[in-house]
Amino acid sequence: MNPLLGKNFIFLITANCLAFCGWVFRNYLINWYVLEKTNSTLMVGLFAAIPTFFVLFISPFGGQLADKFSRKKIFLTMRIFSMILFFLLALFIHIELYPLLFIALCFSGIGITAGLEISASRNLILDIVGFKYLTWGNSITEFLNSFLSTVGPLTIAVFFTSISDTRVFFTMPAAHFVSVISALLLFLYFKENNSGYSEDSDEAKKDKSIKEGIVYSYKSVNIRILLILTFTLLFWALSQPLIPKIARDVLDSGSTGYAILLSGEALGAIVGSIALPLFPKLFRNSKSIVFCISIYGVAILFFALSKSIIFSVFVLALGGFFHVIWFTVIIILLQTIPDDNHKGRVIGLFFTFIQAYGLGYILGGLMGESIGIIPTLFIAAIIPVIIHLVCYGASREFRTLKS
């Protein structure tokens, strides 16, 4: 039976996508809430970055746990804690009890749970569907995430026009509650292979330290370069705290315009996540990674100069198409290059490098206020392309990389 049609994969993607839906709600609601409270893109960036700082330091430990222990147990446990934290976040905002302080505290806890869970979550895709269906498994996950990123902000925009109080923030824990139910079903029905090793087993005796995983990743040229390229998410994040300000002050479209811009980018990602599994030979290689980030950079340049919301949505959709392919291909390569004893720690490092976007949020907000929106977006568009071209030109091994 095709594992993509099996109940285990359905439980996994349901749990992942509903949790991501809660994250989409969080991104839209909290970013706009902070902007309205502080009128500062820097503060938007600072609050959005809080979880990433914890994931930065915690995800290597999460990768180590994913190599040592049952991934489905880690997955379920962290999802429960995450649901509780999102409920507390919504509650403190609703009762207006030092809301900005409790956003910061809850985001800290959410970052810790995400760091411990994220490697187990991604490697469960490979555990369930196998190498043969890995591209489809990742692409289906990104497709559903992109779909939710499209409809999520628009749905909340409707709530914003019809609900005058802060009950709308409870959509975040509600999505996570259903995610926990799916994670529980996965825990009950999925039979893991090679999990729960005894202390005397050969697997337990192998060095599975974080240091050994870092050394392993560094010695592999392709893993090392892929992690460097992952770090360029910092420049993607430069634009994110600027988008609500662009929607409000440049395009004069308010919170609804902000939702439309986010949904436009996500709509492009939906199409990209469909294209990737249909043309795997075209995209699953290093040339595709460099090409996709280059087109994404061009799209951001046009977005920086746009004065029309229609054109802005179009170029963000174009950027979303190529960016999701870039992101997914890097994940697939990092899932397939390492041996089985290092997959968890390599993916843990991958999510550590991803957290550069937290620093990008802060820098984007700060630069937007100090040097302006257009120069910041130009930097966000050009520098990642330069880094990719340098890495591609410097390594013959990377130039021939494909999966």
Summary of the structure (lengths in Angstrom):
residues: 403
radius of gyration: 20.3
end to end distance: 24.0
largest distance: 65.3
contacts: 1523
relative contact order: 0.16
helix: 86%
strand: 0%
